[in-house]
Amino acid sequence: MMKLTRAAILSVGDELLGGRTINTNAAYMAQRLTDAGFLVVATDTVGDDEFAIADSLKSLAGRADTVVVTGGLGPTPDDVTREALAGAAGKLLVPDRALRAQVMEKAGGKAPRRNARMARVPDGAVILPNPVGMAAGLRVEMGGTPVYALPGVPLELEAIFEQSVLPDMKATFAGTKPMPSRVLRVFGLREAEVAEKLGELLDRARDPVVGVTVRDGIITITITGASAEQRAAEIRKKLDRHVFGEGDQTLAGVVLDAMKERGLTLALAESITGGMLASLVVDQPGASEVLKGSIVAYVPEAKHELLDVPKTVLSKAGTVSEETALRMARAARKKLSADVGIATTGVAGPDLDERGTPTGRGFVAVVGPKGEKVEKVSCRGDRNAVRRRFAWIALDLLRHRLLG
């Protein structure tokens, strides 16, 4: 297996440690570095403490070929990354006249004195222009390891990274090439079931390397290595129709594309999902070519008045029942003049319904040219996790119906 250039990421900010801000910068950096062929060997997060930042920089520089640090380059007293970087690199902080002029210009010539801090840089640092903000990025050598310091504002970080950092990294590490990789997206199996079906294909000592991650029931399988294409084909064969897509494809996007190809339209009747299913569909480009509309009928009265579910069905079978789900799907299809109708009904929790139905229990129905299908659902999680699961199960049920 070829040796990859190692990269490390350091995120700076008390707000990250306190959980007030989600660290999207680290995820962005890790993905972009991986896509460029770097192996991310470590990530670290520290608060706005000069000595903690310096200690982490030294540690990461000893483990990686290059380091990216984000945050702490602003004008306020708690922005101490430049001081920490200078200390870790054994360099003095010196004023940069050209950078000071840029800061003044961006501030309209009326920059407060504290903004002058942003023009002080470790001696010998390369300035990385910020096209969308005031705080410039920096490139500093630490014992032969290039360290890139970027502002923590995502828009600014991404602009500097794409325009300056990534090109510089590629030039510095000219031999770095992205490893062949494939990403498969799976739904309808538990992680343990995937592991059982794939068996030795998940052996981390083999080439290519296969990784499995799970988020809200969607399983992502990443295959990295020279024979990624062949391994992806083997995995597809073992998991069969549970593989719904590749790369960044979503379940909703795959279903929408399949319906476009067949010239079909869609109508939704949502109870437990409360509009979430429609939102997943509308998130996809070209949704208007397929989706006619969604009727959110949350309470029994709305199911009767908007979707013509008889009161006798609601009282005898219950709002969470196979018959109610079917009648909802039929009504949505008819009222919105669509080819396919989908309905969701169930209990999101944490309270039980009037019949004592537990959280996560319910039904999903699909009605269309190929007939009718109802699936009983049982899942766990908080309210939103249950609702997402119902929405994805509805989409997956339709996907399987389209496949025949």
C-alpha positions in Angstrom: 0.0 0.0 0.0 1.5 3.4 -1.0 2.5 5.8 1.8 0.2 8.8 2.1 1.3 12.3 3.1 0.1 12.8 6.7 -1.9 15.9 7.7 -3.3 17.1 11.1 -5.9 19.6 12.0 -6.1 21.9 15.0 -9.2 23.8 15.9 -9.0 26.7 18.3 -11.9 28.2 20.3 -13.5 28.1 23.7 -16.9 28.0 21.9 -15.9 24.6 20.3 -14.9 23.1 23.7 -18.1 24.3 25.3 -20.3 22.8 22.6 -21.9 26.2 21.7 -20.5 25.9 18.2 -20.4 22.8 16.0 -17.0 22.2 14.5 -17.9 22.2 10.9 -14.5 23.5 9.9 -12.7 20.3 11.0 -15.1 18.2 9.0 -14.6 20.4 5.9 -10.9 20.3 6.2 -10.7 16.6 6.8 -12.8 15.9 3.7 -10.9 18.3 1.4 -7.5 17.0 2.6 -8.6 13.4 2.1 -10.0 14.2 -1.4 -6.6 15.7 -2.2 -4.8 12.5 -1.3 -3.6 13.4 2.3 -4.0 11.0 5.2 -5.6 12.9 8.1 -3.8 11.2 11.1 -5.0 13.5 13.9 -7.4 16.3 14.9 -7.3 18.3 18.1 -9.4 21.0 19.6 -8.1 23.5 22.2 -9.4 26.6 23.8 -8.2 30.2 23.4 -5.1 29.5 25.5 -1.7 30.4 24.0 0.3 27.7 25.7 -2.3 25.0 25.0 -2.3 26.0 21.3 1.5 25.9 21.2 1.7 22.5 22.9 -0.8 21.0 20.5 1.0 22.5 17.4 4.3 20.9 18.6 2.6 17.6 19.1 0.8 17.5 15.8 3.8 18.7 13.9 5.7 15.8 15.3 3.1 13.3 14.0 2.2 14.8 10.6 3.9 16.1 7.5 1.7 19.2 7.5 -0.7 20.9 10.0 -3.7 23.2 9.5 -4.8 25.3 12.5 -8.1 27.3 12.4 -9.4 30.1 14.6 -7.8 32.7 16.8 -6.5 35.1 14.2 -8.9 38.0 14.9 -8.3 41.3 16.6 -9.7 40.6 20.2 -7.5 39.7 23.2 -8.6 36.0 23.1 -7.3 35.6 19.6 -3.8 34.3 20.4 -3.1 31.8 17.7 -0.4 34.0 16.0 1.4 34.3 19.3 1.2 30.6 20.0 2.4 29.8 16.4 5.4 32.1 16.8 6.3 30.6 20.1 6.0 27.0 18.9 8.1 27.8 15.8 10.7 29.7 17.9 10.2 32.9 16.0 9.4 36.6 16.9 6.2 38.4 16.1 7.0 41.2 13.7 4.9 43.9 12.1 4.1 43.4 8.4 3.6 46.8 6.7 1.9 45.5 3.6 -0.5 43.5 5.7 -1.2 46.5 7.9 -2.0 48.6 4.9 -4.4 45.8 3.7 -6.1 45.7 7.1 -6.5 49.5 7.1 -7.9 49.5 3.6 -10.5 46.8 4.4 -11.5 48.8 7.5 -12.1 51.9 5.4 -9.0 53.6 6.7 -10.5 53.8 10.2 -9.2 50.6 11.7 -9.2 50.6 15.6 -5.8 50.1 17.2 -6.6 46.5 18.1 -6.8 45.6 14.4 -3.1 46.3 14.2 -2.6 42.9 16.0 -3.7 41.2 12.8 -0.7 42.7 11.0 1.8 41.1 13.4 3.1 37.8 12.1 5.8 35.2 13.0 9.1 36.3 11.4 9.4 34.7 7.9 5.7 33.8 7.6 4.1 33.7 4.2 0.9 35.8 4.0 -2.1 34.0 2.6 -4.6 36.6 1.3 -8.2 36.6 2.6 -10.5 37.6 -0.3 -13.6 37.8 1.8 -12.5 39.0 5.2 -9.9 40.9 7.2 -7.7 38.3 8.9 -5.1 36.9 6.5 -3.9 33.3 6.7 -0.3 32.4 7.5 2.2 29.7 6.4 4.9 29.1 9.0 7.7 26.5 9.0 8.0 24.5 12.2 11.2 22.4 12.0 10.6 21.7 8.4 6.8 21.1 8.8 4.6 23.6 7.0 1.9 24.9 9.3 -1.1 26.8 7.8 -3.1 29.1 10.1 -6.5 30.2 8.9 -9.3 32.3 10.4 -12.2 30.4 12.0 -15.0 32.0 10.0 -16.1 29.2 7.7 -16.5 31.4 4.6 -13.1 32.9 5.1 -11.4 29.6 5.9 -12.8 27.9 2.9 -11.8 30.8 0.6 -8.2 30.9 1.8 -7.9 27.1 1.8 -9.1 26.7 -1.8 -7.2 29.6 -3.2 -3.9 29.4 -1.3 -3.5 26.5 1.0 -4.5 23.6 -1.2 -2.4 24.8 -4.2 0.6 25.3 -1.9 0.2 21.9 -0.3 0.1 20.3 -3.8 3.2 22.1 -4.8 5.0 21.3 -1.5 4.0 17.6 -1.6 4.1 17.1 -5.3 4.0 13.3 -5.0 0.7 13.3 -3.2 -2.1 11.8 -5.3 -5.6 10.9 -4.3 -6.0 7.2 -3.6 -8.6 5.4 -5.7 -11.8 5.3 -3.7 -15.5 4.5 -3.9 -18.3 5.4 -1.5 -21.4 3.2 -1.3 -24.6 4.3 0.5 -26.7 1.6 2.1 -30.2 1.6 3.8 -32.4 -1.1 5.3 -29.7 -3.1 7.1 -28.2 -2.7 10.6 -24.5 -2.2 10.9 -24.1 -5.7 12.4 -25.9 -7.2 9.4 -23.6 -5.4 7.0 -20.6 -6.7 9.0 -22.0 -10.3 8.8 -22.7 -10.1 5.1 -19.3 -8.6 4.2 -17.2 -10.8 6.5 -13.5 -10.7 5.6 -14.0 -7.9 3.2 -13.9 -5.6 6.2 -10.5 -6.8 7.3 -8.5 -3.6 7.9 -5.2 -5.3 7.0 -6.3 -5.9 3.4 -6.0 -3.6 0.5 -8.2 -1.8 -0.2 -9.3 -0.6 3.2 -13.1 -0.7 3.8 -14.6 1.6 6.4 -18.2 1.6 7.7 -19.9 4.6 9.3 -23.6 4.9 10.3 -25.7 8.1 10.8 -29.4 7.9 11.5 -29.7 4.6 9.9 -27.9 5.5 6.7 -24.7 3.4 6.3 -21.8 4.7 4.3 -19.1 2.3 3.2 -15.8 3.9 2.1 -13.4 1.8 0.0 -9.9 3.2 -0.4 -7.1 1.5 -2.3 -5.8 0.4 -5.7 -8.5 -2.2 -6.2 -11.4 0.0 -4.8 -13.5 -0.6 -8.0 -13.3 -4.3 -7.7 -14.0 -4.3 -4.0 -17.0 -2.0 -4.5 -18.5 -4.5 -7.0 -18.0 -7.3 -4.5 -19.8 -5.4 -1.8 -22.6 -4.4 -4.1 -23.2 -8.1 -5.0 -23.3 -9.1 -1.3 -25.6 -6.2 -0.2 -27.7 -6.3 -3.4 -30.6 -3.8 -3.4 -29.7 -2.4 0.0 -27.1 -0.3 -1.8 -29.1 2.7 -3.0 -26.3 5.0 -4.3 -22.7 6.1 -4.4 -20.7 9.1 -3.4 -22.9 12.0 -2.2 -26.1 10.5 -3.5 -29.1 10.8 -1.2 -32.1 8.4 -0.9 -34.4 11.2 -2.0 -32.2 12.1 -4.9 -32.0 8.5 -6.1 -35.8 8.1 -5.9 -36.5 11.4 -7.6 -34.2 10.5 -10.5 -35.9 7.1 -10.9 -39.3 8.8 -11.0 -38.1 11.3 -13.6 -36.8 8.5 -15.8 -40.2 6.8 -15.6 -42.2 10.1 -16.0 -44.0 9.5 -12.7 -45.4 12.1 -10.3 -45.7 11.9 -6.5 -48.1 13.0 -3.8 -47.5 12.7 0.0 -49.8 12.3 3.0 -47.8 12.9 6.2 -48.7 12.4 9.8 -45.7 11.3 11.9 -43.2 12.9 9.4 -45.1 16.3 9.5 -43.7 17.6 6.3 -40.2 16.2 6.7 -40.7 13.8 3.8 -41.7 16.6 1.5 -38.6 18.6 2.7 -36.3 15.8 1.8 -37.8 15.6 -1.7 -37.8 19.4 -2.2 -34.1 19.6 -1.2 -33.4 17.8 -4.5 -32.9 19.8 -7.7 -35.8 19.3 -10.1 -38.3 18.3 -7.4 -41.1 20.2 -9.1 -40.9 17.8 -12.0 -42.1 15.0 -9.6 -43.7 16.3 -6.4 -47.3 17.4 -6.8 -47.7 18.3 -3.1 -47.9 17.1 0.5 -50.9 17.0 2.8 -49.9 17.2 6.5 -52.7 15.6 8.5 -51.4 15.4 12.0 -54.5 14.9 14.1 -57.4 12.4 13.5 -59.8 15.2 12.5 -57.4 16.3 9.7 -57.1 12.8 8.4 -60.8 12.6 8.1 -61.4 16.1 6.7 -58.3 16.4 4.4 -57.8 12.8 3.4 -61.3 11.3 3.7 -60.3 8.6 6.1 -63.7 7.4 7.5 -64.3 8.1 11.2 -65.2 4.5 11.7 -61.7 3.5 10.4 -60.0 6.0 12.7 -62.0 4.8 15.7 -61.8 1.0 15.0 -58.5 0.5 13.4 -56.8 3.6 14.9 -54.9 6.5 13.4 -51.8 4.3 13.5 -52.9 1.4 11.5 -52.3 -0.3 8.1 -55.7 0.6 6.9 -55.4 4.3 7.8 -52.0 4.5 6.1 -53.4 3.0 2.9 -56.4 5.3 2.9 -54.1 8.3 3.4 -51.9 7.3 0.5 -54.8 6.6 -1.8 -56.4 10.0 -1.0 -53.2 12.0 -1.5 -52.7 10.3 -4.9 -56.3 11.0 -6.0 -56.6 14.6 -4.6 -53.3 15.7 -6.1 -53.7 13.8 -9.3 -50.4 12.0 -9.0 -49.1 8.6 -10.2 -47.9 7.5 -6.8 -49.1 8.3 -3.3 -47.1 7.8 -0.1 -48.4 8.0 3.5 -46.7 7.9 6.9 -48.4 7.4 10.2 -47.0 6.5 13.6 -45.9 7.6 17.1 -42.9 10.0 17.3 -43.0 10.0 21.1 -42.1 10.4 23.8 -45.8 9.9 24.8 -47.8 6.9 23.7 -50.9 7.4 21.5 -54.5 6.9 22.7 -54.1 3.1 22.1 -50.8 2.8 23.9 -48.7 2.4 20.7 -45.0 2.7 21.7 -42.7 5.4 20.3 -41.3 4.5 16.9 -44.1 2.2 15.8 -46.3 2.9 12.8 -46.9 2.3 9.1 -45.7 3.5 5.7 -47.9 3.0 2.6 -47.1 3.3 -1.1 -49.9 3.3 -3.7 -49.2 3.4 -7.4 -49.4 1.8 -10.8 -47.7 -1.3 -9.5 -50.3 -1.8 -6.7 -50.3 -1.1 -3.0 -47.7 -1.9 -0.3 -47.7 -1.2 3.4 -44.7 -1.6 5.6 -44.9 -1.9 9.4 -42.2 0.2 11.0 -40.5 -0.2 14.4 -37.5 2.0 15.2 -35.9 3.8 18.2 -34.6 7.2 18.9 -35.8 10.7 19.9 -38.7 12.4 18.1 -36.6 13.7 15.2 -34.6 10.5 14.8 -37.9 8.5 14.5 -39.4 11.0 12.1 -36.3 10.9 9.8 -36.4 7.1 9.9 -40.0 7.0 8.8 -39.2 9.4 6.0 -36.3 7.3 4.8 -38.2 4.1 5.0 -41.0 5.7 2.9 -38.5 6.7 0.3 -36.8 3.3 0.3 -40.1 1.5 0.0 -40.9 3.5 -3.1 -37.4 2.9 -4.4 -37.9 -0.9 -4.2 -41.3 -0.6 -5.8 -39.8 1.3 -8.7 -37.1 -1.3 -9.1 -39.8 -3.9 -9.5 
